[in-house]
Amino acid sequence: MLAAGHWIVDHVKRIDRWPEPSTLARIEQHQMANGGFAFNLLSDLAALDPSCPRFAAGLIGDDANGRFIRGRCRELKIDDIGLRATAKFPTSFTDVMTEKNSGRRTFFYCSGANEQLSEQDLPSPASLSAKVFCLGYLGFLPGLDAVGADGTNASARLLKQARAAGMTTAADLVSAPNLQLRAQVVPCLPHLDILFLNEWEAAQLLNGDAPQDFDAAWAKDMAQAIRGLGVRGTVVLHFREGVVAATDDGECLAQGSVNLPGHEIQGTVGAGDALAAGVLLARYHDMPWPEALELGVCAAAACLKSPTASEGLMPWKQCLALGKKSGFNIIEN
């Protein structure tokens, strides 16, 4: 599996309290971890199924954070041949501040090298022996998102190249305000076998707002509406209560999320990427869509058991066992 796009180092810091301006708060714990779609996805796959080949593509800085990423790739047996380093920009990073008592999280993001990533920085998908090409986050990579006079962009060209090489293509979005999201994402849709997004991102693509009483019925309607924008394959829309998939054969499937006990939830960072990893792994192994959605929600539940994006992940059969032990939300198909 080849993953391109966001490579971020998360500096996860637990603080005693959120400080008032000009006052001091104490950092009680600091941990470095993977962040960003490409880094999260490949880290998750390394835990779910080490036998699945993993290839990295993107742009990082020639700095300590960049060396951390290279080191993790070696540890996780991720082929980093497509991961370029630059001395001009720092590796992208996020300071994640978590209040000890409330659990509230605040994110400070340095866009760094991710914002400079261009089509020329990435290898041709066909040059690597991967069955699946994943790109993310669409709408948050300005060097790839910019739409030219011909109505297309670099993201669409990369996805088109991957499909022409016989690869399954997938992409993910991110919940960041972007008034041009629809214009930037629509050129990619005809070249996508799988599009991952949540209800907020779906509403942005449809130029509306997610309803306050959002449920599986709304999710199905929105997923099918997004397929109508030109998605070649399947739209996978995840939300708190579960996930739906509007497939290319006209089906709209639903799977409830895992009823993980509240005391076992340590954080929500990376849960959407973990769901994508579970679904993609299942499809990589030719599992049918109902099984893929089940593995997706089980991988997301495992992710919730850690404050970082990937340390809660475990082999995929253990993730399924976690789901069966905890039970699932009931969603009507």
SVG drawing of the C-alpha trace seen along z (x, -y; Angstrom):
<svg xmlns="http://www.w3.org/2000/svg" viewBox="-33 -38 52 51">
<polyline fill="none" stroke="black" stroke-width="0.4" points="0.0,0.0 1.4,-3.4 0.4,-6.4 1.2,-9.9 0.4,-13.3 0.6,-14.5 3.6,-13.5 3.4,-15.1 5.0,-14.6 2.6,-14.9 4.1,-16.3 1.4,-15.1 1.7,-17.1 -0.4,-16.6 -0.7,-19.9 -2.0,-20.5 -4.5,-23.2 -5.2,-25.6 -3.4,-28.8 -4.8,-32.3 -2.8,-34.8 0.6,-35.6 0.5,-32.8 2.2,-29.4 1.0,-25.8 3.1,-22.8 3.7,-20.1 3.5,-16.8 4.1,-14.4 5.5,-14.7 5.3,-12.0 6.3,-12.1 4.0,-10.2 3.0,-9.8 0.4,-12.2 -1.1,-13.1 -2.9,-10.8 0.0,-9.0 2.0,-8.5 -1.0,-7.4 -2.3,-5.0 1.0,-3.2 1.6,-3.0 -1.8,-1.6 -1.3,1.0 2.0,2.1 0.0,3.0 -3.0,4.5 -1.1,6.7 2.7,6.5 2.6,8.7 0.9,5.9 3.7,4.0 3.9,0.3 5.4,-2.5 5.8,-6.1 5.6,-9.3 5.8,-12.9 8.0,-15.8 9.7,-16.2 12.3,-18.5 16.0,-17.7 15.6,-18.1 15.0,-16.2 11.3,-15.6 12.2,-14.3 14.7,-12.0 12.1,-10.7 9.9,-9.9 12.7,-8.1 13.4,-6.1 9.8,-5.1 9.7,-4.0 12.6,-1.7 11.1,-0.3 7.8,0.3 9.3,1.7 7.8,-1.1 9.7,-1.6 10.5,-5.4 12.1,-5.5 9.4,-8.0 9.8,-10.3 11.9,-13.3 13.7,-15.6 14.3,-19.3 16.5,-21.7 14.3,-24.7 11.3,-23.9 10.8,-22.2 9.0,-18.9 5.3,-19.5 4.4,-19.1 1.5,-19.6 1.6,-20.4 -1.3,-18.6 -2.1,-20.1 -4.3,-17.9 -5.7,-19.2 -5.2,-16.5 -8.6,-16.8 -11.0,-17.7 -9.3,-15.8 -9.9,-18.7 -7.4,-18.9 -6.0,-21.9 -3.9,-21.7 -1.2,-24.0 -0.2,-23.0 3.0,-24.0 2.3,-23.3 6.0,-23.2 7.0,-20.9 3.5,-19.6 2.4,-23.0 5.3,-22.9 4.6,-19.4 4.3,-19.5 3.7,-16.9 7.4,-16.9 8.2,-15.8 6.3,-12.5 7.2,-9.4 4.9,-8.2 2.5,-5.7 3.3,-3.3 7.0,-3.2 6.3,-1.4 4.9,2.1 1.8,1.3 -1.8,2.5 -3.4,-0.5 -2.6,-4.3 -3.9,-6.5 -3.7,-10.3 -4.6,-12.6 -5.7,-15.0 -7.4,-16.4 -8.1,-20.1 -5.2,-20.6 -2.2,-20.2 -2.1,-23.5 0.7,-22.4 -1.5,-19.5 -5.0,-21.1 -4.6,-24.2 -6.9,-23.9 -5.4,-25.0 -7.0,-26.5 -7.8,-23.1 -10.1,-22.4 -7.8,-19.7 -5.1,-19.6 -2.0,-17.6 -4.0,-15.3 -6.3,-14.3 -3.4,-13.6 -1.7,-11.4 -4.9,-9.4 -5.5,-9.1 -1.9,-7.7 -2.4,-5.2 -5.7,-4.0 -4.1,-3.7 -1.4,-1.5 -4.1,0.8 -4.0,-0.4 -7.0,-0.8 -7.2,-4.5 -8.3,-6.1 -8.3,-9.5 -9.3,-11.2 -10.4,-14.7 -9.7,-16.7 -12.0,-18.8 -10.3,-22.1 -12.1,-25.2 -11.6,-25.6 -14.0,-27.6 -12.6,-26.0 -12.9,-22.4 -15.5,-21.4 -13.6,-23.0 -10.4,-21.2 -11.9,-17.8 -14.3,-17.4 -11.6,-17.0 -10.3,-14.0 -13.6,-12.2 -13.7,-10.4 -10.4,-8.8 -11.3,-7.5 -12.3,-4.0 -12.8,-4.9 -13.4,-8.4 -13.3,-8.6 -14.9,-11.6 -17.0,-12.5 -20.3,-14.3 -18.7,-17.8 -16.6,-17.2 -19.5,-15.8 -21.5,-18.9 -18.7,-21.1 -18.6,-19.2 -22.4,-19.6 -22.2,-23.3 -24.4,-22.9 -24.3,-22.1 -24.6,-18.8 -28.0,-18.7 -28.1,-18.8 -30.0,-15.5 -27.5,-13.7 -28.1,-9.9 -27.6,-7.0 -30.4,-8.1 -28.7,-11.5 -25.4,-9.7 -26.8,-7.5 -28.4,-10.5 -25.2,-12.5 -23.0,-9.6 -25.2,-9.0 -25.3,-12.7 -21.5,-12.8 -21.4,-9.9 -23.6,-12.0 -20.8,-14.6 -18.8,-12.1 -17.1,-9.6 -16.1,-6.6 -16.3,-4.1 -17.5,-4.0 -18.1,-6.8 -17.3,-5.8 -18.8,-8.3 -18.0,-7.8 -19.7,-9.5 -19.9,-9.0 -22.6,-6.2 -21.0,-4.3 -20.2,-4.3 -22.1,-4.0 -20.8,-3.1 -22.5,-4.2 -21.1,-1.7 -20.7,-1.8 -23.4,0.9 -26.1,-1.2 -26.0,0.3 -25.8,-1.8 -24.5,0.3 -24.3,-0.7 -22.2,0.5 -22.6,-0.6 -19.5,-1.8 -18.1,0.3 -19.7,-0.4 -16.3,-0.9 -16.8,-1.7 -16.1,-5.3 -13.4,-4.6 -11.4,-2.8 -11.3,-5.9 -8.0,-7.7 -8.3,-10.0 -9.9,-10.4 -6.9,-11.5 -6.4,-9.4 -9.6,-7.4 -10.8,-8.4 -7.4,-7.3 -7.6,-4.0 -11.0,-3.4 -9.6,-4.0 -6.7,-1.6 -9.1,1.1 -11.3,0.7 -8.4,0.6 -6.7,3.6 -10.0,5.6 -10.4,4.6 -6.7,5.3 -7.5,8.9 -10.7,8.9 -13.1,9.0 -16.6,7.9 -17.8,4.4 -19.8,5.5 -16.7,7.1 -14.5,4.2 -16.8,1.7 -16.8,4.0 -13.0,4.1 -12.9,0.3 -15.0,-0.5 -13.1,2.1 -9.7,0.5 -11.2,-2.9 -12.2,-1.6 -8.7,-0.2 -7.3,-3.6 -9.5,-5.2 -7.7,-3.2 -4.5,-5.4 -4.0,-9.2 -1.9,-8.9 -3.0,-8.2 -1.8,-4.6 -0.5,-3.0 -3.9,-1.5 -3.9,0.5 -3.3,4.2 -3.5,7.2 -6.7,7.1 -8.2,10.2 -7.7,8.8 -9.5,5.6 -12.4,7.7 -12.4,9.5 -12.5,6.1 -15.6,5.2 -17.4,8.5 -16.6,8.2 -17.8,4.6 -20.7,4.9 -21.9,2.5 -24.3,-0.3 -27.5,0.8 -27.9,-0.9 -30.6,0.1 -29.3,1.1"/>
</svg>
